[in-house]
């Protein structure tokens, strides 16, 4: 460790370990620095852990400092921004200068801290002028401009929680208000993270989720305290301004539940309770973990042990009980083998299952109980090939069944209300000429992950499920605003929900098959790395992140418990699933 010598700047584009505990301390401008040095110093100062960017502002003119909003936008480049000086026509020599920032843009973060993948060229001009004989920036870039490595070092993904409303904005057709849904945002790791998370939560859902989610905090709610933190026993006390304090007991409990789940996502210790108080400190309500569990994300609400399911070598449905080592055939017609199966989907209460026949033409639904009969198929595809027939089915947290018919002549997405209702076609306006290859609906019922085939390639796209009344007053379902969450992959083969805002994906990157986690906003930062398995073609996960992954591989059905390696479940089997 050097103990003498001058302080030197480090190029902002230099890669850094995103998990590094190294802190960056900004260096203020020095006397006589040239325009190139000023721009570099400013860019490097923006990568520090200062809460107010006070050092970065020293590189700006007084007016530019007052107008520059570092939180308005963050542009993420593949490599750090490197300024290139260029002559400025019209500027008086020695009094004006321009630096051009350029690079390959990979993402942006908006004012609500929502992440969005982008793949485009970036260019911005930074203007400088002399102030009392020293160069200063009077035309800074919009917001922050960071390299990918700096972004991953400085920021982390945090889930804000709001209440899911599939029919929000559509009069009385929607249900909801009792299930929380995660809305990921990116916040600075080392700048009062708990306070930042709460303040971001109070701004409401991001633009993409907003049509199907709502906050219980009244408009204009703000926190009174400058800083928030957990006490020694895992409690969080939040004082609200007058607007946030005018609520009844039920609404107060819902607000506190939003806070508990949001803060728990970033806390190293368990959050045991949240207390809300008015500006004077008078208690409004207290919510414990047990109280908040009533509003837990649907995939975590029922704490019964989930079983793992797959199709055995004879085309029958089998299960692996929690803690069990030997698979057993399920009770009911799907375990009896009367109709060989191609794919299965288990309702979240594990009392009912849906199955697609081996030729992918017929959909059946039956109870998982002894003596139950198969009954007639609920849906038939006219596709001549199994690859173009019905997708594996998926259940949401409301007990509704989702499936797609891949028939090139009549490709469509369908929902069966309650798992037994008449198949209802779901409109997907942004699908265009794409075709759904597979799907997994989230337990909250407002998000659906679709593997979509376009122009010979398959991508994983997230859609928002909306329910609004049509002209006759009948509810009409649609999946809107599809957005890719795997821009780095050339092809996606399989995907499954693996958390409140996380999916696990099998796909191709640069010709190599990958198994990786991705966030629902399309980011891969701060996600754990998965060990490879031999020839994985399909993957399944629980929304409870503590449950092991399942995969269909060249070795058979394998599973990956937390902190362990892949373990063989059975050498012969296919189509592994968790409930949902």
N, C-alpha and C positions, 0 to 999 in steps of 0.2 A: 504494500500500500504506500504510494508516494506521500511524503510528509512535507514537501516543498515544491516550488515551481509555480508558474503562472497558471491561471484558469484558462482552459482552451475550449472553444465550442466544438461540439460533435455534430457532424452532418445529420440533419433530421431524418434523412432517408435511410440511415444505417439500420439494418434489421435488429430487432430486440426481442428477447424472450417475453411473450405476453404474460407469462406467469411470474416474471421476475419481480422481486421486491425492491429493485433499485428505484429510487425516487429521482426525478429530474428537477434541479434547481435552476431557475432562469438567471441569465446574466443581463444586466441592464446595458444600454448603449454606452460606448466609451467615446471620449472626445476625439473628433477628427475622423470618425469612421466614414468610409465611402458608401454610396448607395447600395452596392451589392452586399456589404457587411450588414447594413441596417435591415435589409429585407430578410437576410438569413437569420439575423438575431431575432427579429420579430417572429418568424416561423418557428424557430426553436423555442422561444419563450412560450408560445401557445401550447407546447407539449408538456408544460410543467404541471404541477399539482396545485398551483395557486387558485383559490376559489374565485377571485375577481379579475384575474389576468392583469394585475397591477403593473407587473414588469413589462409585459407585452405592450401595454398602453404607453409606456415611456418611449416606444419607438414611433408613436403616432403624434401628429400635431394635436393641439388641444381640441380643436373642433372635430377632428376625425375620431379622437378618443371618446368624445361625448356621443357621437353618432354610431360608432361601431358596436354591433351587438354580437358577441361571440356565440350566443346561444340560439341565434336565428336559424342556423343551418350548419351542418358539418359535412364536408366533402371528403370522402375517403378515396385516396389514390392507391394504385398498386404499389408504387414506391413513393417515398417522401417528395414533396414539391421542391424542385431546385430552380431558383430564379435565373433567368437569362436577361441580361441588360440589353436594351436596344435604344437607338437614337430616337429623340422625340422632336418631330417637326413642329416649329412654332414656339417651343420653350426657349427661354433665354439661356444660353450656354452657362453651365455652372449653377443654375437656379432650379432646373426641373430635370427629372429623370424618370424612366419607366422600366420596370422589371416585368417580364412575362413568366407566369407560372404555368407549367403544362405537365401533363401526365395522363395515364390511363385511369379513368374513374371506375371504381368498383362498387361504390355504394354512396348513399347519402343518408343523413339523419335530419329529420325536420324539427320544427320548433316544439313539437310535442314529444320529441326524442324517439320517434318511430324510425326504424331502420328500413331502407329500401335498396335492394341490389340494383346496380346499374352497370352497364358495360358500354362506355362511350369515351371519347377523347375529351379531355378537360383543358381549358385555357382561360386564364384570367390575367388582367393587367393591373399592376400595382404602381401607382404614381407617387413620386416623392418630390419634396420641395425643401428649400433651406429655411430654417427658422433660427434666427440669431447666429448664423454661421454654421449651423449643424444640420445634416440631412435628417429629415423626418418624413414619415409616410402620411400623405394627406388623402390617398385613395386606396384603402386596404381592401383585400378580397372580402366577399360576403361570408360572414361567419368564420368558421375554422376550416383549414385545409390540412389534412393529416395523411401520412402514409399508413398503409394497412397495419404494419407492425406497431406503430405508435398508437393507433386507434385501439388495437387489442390490448396494449399495455395499460392504457388510460381508462378505457370504458369496460363495463360489463353489462350483460343482459339481465334485466330485472322484470319480473312479471307483475304488472298491475292487474287488479281483479275488479271486474264489473259484473253486473247481473245480465244474464242472457235473456233476450226478448226476440224470438224468431219473428214475431209479428209487429215489432216496434214501428210505429208510424203508419200502421195499416188498420186503424180503428180497433175493433174488438176481436179480430181473427186470431191474434197471437196468444201464445201461452208463455209462461216464463216468470221471472222475477224471484225464483227460489233457488237458482243455480248460478254459481260464479263461473266466469270464463276469463282466461288469462289473456292479457294484452301486453306483449313484450315491448320494452323500451330499453334504450341504452343510456346508462348514467355513469358519471365519473366515479371510479372506485374509491378514491382516497379523499373525496371532498364531501364529508358529512352525508354519507350514503342514505341513512335512514330518513333524514330530513328531506333530501332530494327525492326519494321514492314517494314520500307522503305528498309533497308539493306537486309532483307529476301526476299522482293519482287524482288529486283534486281538480286537475284540468279536464278530466273526462277522457273517454276512450279516444284512441287514434282514429284518423279519418276512415281507415278501411273497416274497422270493427264497429264504428259508431252506429250504422243503421240497424244493428241487431244487439246492441248492448247499451246499458244505461247505468249511471251512478246514482246512488241514493243521497249523495251530498247535495244540498241545495246550491243553486247557482250563486257564485260569489263567495263560497266558503273559503276561508283561509285559516292557516294556523297562526296562533298568537305568539308562541315561543319561537325564538330564533333558531334553536337547535333541539332536536329530539334524540332520545336514546333509551335503550332498555334499562330498567333498574336491575338490582342484583338478583331478583327472584323471577326475572323474565316478564315483567310487566311493562307496558307502554302507556304513558299518560299523555293525552293530546288535548290542549286547550284550543277551542275554536272561536272565531269571531261571532258577532251577533247573528249574522245570516246563517251560519252553520249550527247555531244553538237552538233555533226555532223549529224543533222537531219533536215528534212523539216518541214513545218508548220503542215501538216496532221499527220505525225508520232509524232511530239511533242505534239499535242493535245491528241493523243491516249495514249501516255506515262503519261501525266498529269491526264487523266481520270482514268487510273489504280491507280495512287497515290491517287486521291480523294476518290475513293470507298474504297481503303484499309485503309486509315487513318480515314475515316468516321466510319469504323467498330469499332474503339477503342476510338474515340473522344467523350467526354461528351457533347460538343457543336457541332452545325452544321458546317461542313466544307463548306465554301461559295465559295472558289476559290483556285486553285493551280497555282503557278507561277514557271516555270522552267527557270533557268538562267545558263550561262556558268560559268567557274571557276572564271572569273574576275567580275562576277555580271551582265553582259549584259543580258537583257531579251531575252529568246527564244520564250516563248508563255505563255499565261494565259488562264486557262480554268475555267469557272464558273460551278456551279451545273447544270444550264440549258444546258450548252454545253455538259457536261459529260453525261447527261441523254440520249443522242443519243446512247451511248454504254452501257446503264444500263443492268443488267441481264434481260433476256427476260421476266421473270415473273413479273418484275416491270416496264417494258418499257412503256406499255400502261396504262395510268392512268385512264381509264374509270372505273366506279364503277362495281366491279364484283358482279354478282348475285350468289346465292346458289341454288343448284338443288337437287332433289330427286325424287323417284318414289312413287306415292300415293297408297292408298289401292286398287285402281282399275287397277293398273299396268300402269298408265299414268305418263308422265313426268311433274313435277311441279317445280316452281321456287319461290324463296323468294327474291323479289327486295331489293336493298340496303335501309335500314331503314324501310322496310315494315314488318308488323306483320302477315299478312295473306298470305299464299301461294296461287299462282294462277297457273293454267295450262298453259304450254307454247303454243305458236302459232305453227301451223304446225302439221304434222301427229303424232308426238310422244305425243302431248297433247290431240289428238283426241281419242286415245285408240283403234285404229283399230287392233293393235298387242300388246298384253300384254307384258310388258317389265320386264327384270330381272336386267339389269344394264345399265348405261348410261355414256357417256363421252362427254363433251362440248368443242368445239374448243375454243382457247384462245381469238378469236375475238367475241365469243358468237353469231355468225351468223349461225353456223352449229353444229349439234350434231350427235353422233354415239350412237346406242343402240343395245343391245343384247336381243333377244327374251326370253320369260320366260323359255323355255326349254333349253336355252343356246346353241342352235344349229345355229342360224342365226344372222348375223351382218347386220345392216342397217345404212345408212347415209342419212340425210335429212336436209334441211334448217329449221331454227327456224323462219318461217314466215308464215303468213296467206296465204292459198291457195296452199302451197307446198304439193307435193304428195310423198308417201313413196318410191315407186319404188322397184326394185328387190333387194334381199339381195346380198351383195358383197362377203360374205364368209359363208360357211356352214361347221359345224363340224359333223363328223359321230359318235361322242360319244353317247352311248345309255343313259347315265345318265347326268343330268344337272350339277352335281358336276364335271364331267369330260369334260364338254363342253367349250365354249369360256369364257375367263376371261372378266372382265370389261375393256372397251377400254380406251386409254389414248392418248392425243395429245401433241406433242412437240411444240416449239415456231416457227417452220418453217411451221406449218400447216399439218404435216404428222401424220397419225394415227397408233398407235401401239396396238397390241392385241396378245394373246397367245391362242392356241388351246390345251387344257389339255388332249385330247384323248390319253389314254394309248398306243394305237396302232400307233399313229402318233402325238406325242407331238411336238409342234413347236412354235417359236416366229415369228411374222409376222409384216411387216410394209406396209401401204398403202400410197403411195406418194400422197400428196395433199388431203388425205382422201377419194379419189375416184379411185385411181389407182389399178392396178392388185396387189393382195397380194404378197409380196416379202418375202421369208423366210430369216430370219436372223440367221446366225450361232452363236452358243454360245459354243465355244470349252471347256471352263472350267465347263460347266454344268454337264458333265459326265452323270451319271444315275439319276440325279436330275430331277424334273419336276416343271415347273413354275406354281404356284397357282394364282398369281396375279402380276400386274406390275403397276408402275407409272414412266413415263418418265419425266425428268426435262425439263424445258422450253428451256434451252440452247442447247438441242439436242445432247449432248455428254455424258450424264449420265443417267442411268436408274436403278431404284430400283425394284428388283425382290423378291417376296416371293417364296422361293424354297423349295420343299418337298424332303427330303433326309432321308432314313432309319427311316421313321415313324415320323420325326420331321420337322417342317418348320422354316426356318431362313430368315432374311432379308439380301439380298446381293446386293451390288452396283456393277454395270458393266459399262464399258467404251465403248461407241458406236464409232466404227471406220468405215470409208468408204474408201476403196482402190480399185484400178482397178485390175480386174482379168486378166487371160491370154489373153482374147479377147479384153481387153480395157474397158469392161463394169464395172461400179461401183459395188462393192460387200460389203454388210453390215455384220458386226460382232459385237458381244458384248464380250469384252475380260476382263480377269483378275478379275473375280468375287471375291469379298471379303466381309466377313460377317461384318455387322455393329451392330449386336445385339448378341455378344457372351454371354452376361449375361442372355439371355432369352432362355427358353427351347423350346418354340413354338411361332411363330408369326402368328397372324390372319389377321391383316390389317396394312397398312402403307400409308403415304401420305407425299409429300414434304411440308415443313412448314417453308421455308426460303431458302436463297442461299446455305447453307451447312447444313441444318437441316431437319430431318424428324420426324413426330409424329407416334408412333407405339402402336398397341394393341397387347399384348403378355402375355405369361405365364412365371412367375419366381417363382420357388419353389412351383409350384402348384397354385399360386395366380395370377389372371389376373391383368395386369398392363397397365396403359396408361402413356407413357413417351416420352420425346424428346430424340433423339440421333443425334450426329453429323455424317456427312458422312464418317469421319475417324474412327468411331466406339466408340468414347469417349462420356461420359455422363457428364463430368465435366463442370461446368459453364452453365448448362442448367436449365431453370426454372422448378419447380415441378408443376405437374398438379393435380388439385383436381379430386377425383374419381367420376365416374358416375355409375349409376345402370345398370350392365350387358351390358357394351359396347362391341359390336362385330365388328364394323367398324368405321373408323374415316376418316375425310377429312379436308384438310387445304389449305390455299392459300400460295403461295410463298411470299406474302406480310405479314410479321409477325404481322402487326397491325389488320389483319382480324380475326374474331372469328373462333374457331374450330367448326366443325360439327361432330356429332356422331350418330350412330344407336344404340339405347339402349333398355333396357326392357321397358322404359317409352315411347319410340317413338323416333322421331328425336329431338335431343337437340343441343344447340349451347353454346359456351363458349366465350363471349366477354371479351376483356382485362379488368382485374381488377374486374371481376364479377364472379358469380357462374353460373352453368349450367342452361339454360333456355329452356323450352319446346317450340318447333316449331310446332309440330303436333304429336298427339298420334298414328296416323297410317301412316306409310311410311317406306321406306327402301332405301338403296344405295345412301346416300348423297354424293355429289361431288361439287367441285369448277371447274371452267374452267381449262382444262388441263387433 
